[in-house]
Amino acid sequence: MRIIIKVKSTISRLKEDGNQIRESLQAEQSKSQQLEEKITILAQDRVILQSEKIHLEQQAKIMQRNLDSKDLCQASDSTTQQTSDSEHHDKDSEVKVKSLRPQIQEMEQEHKITEALLKTEITLHEKQA
């Protein structure tokens, strides 16, 4: 009977140990499954982040091209404005020259008359001398 009690006691202990081992195994399997799920989620997040990175890099390239294009347009506009200003200045100068031409011709005419008068006076003075 003692042996039966010892055997029953040992069987009972073995059942408890088996239950503890089973519970421990189930807990480890649960942890393992949770970790695998986290790994899957992290892998998906990584793919999403890589996709977003590529998209942002493409947007950055587009924005840089737009900025370069704007810079070229501004430089072109500046050159065009300078050319326009220069042409406007040239036209203003032409208009001014045209408006002053009659005065210049009048002054040249007066100069010729004065020169002729002075020559006449010199001739008169030479005759008198």
LINMOHU-V445150 format. One record per pair of residues at least 12 apart in sequence whose ideal C-beta (glycine too) atoms are under 6 Angstrom apart, sorted by the first residue. I is the first residue (numbers start at 0). J is the second residue. D is the distance in Angstrom with one decimal. If there is no record, write none. Layout:
{{I J D} {I J D}}
This chain:
none
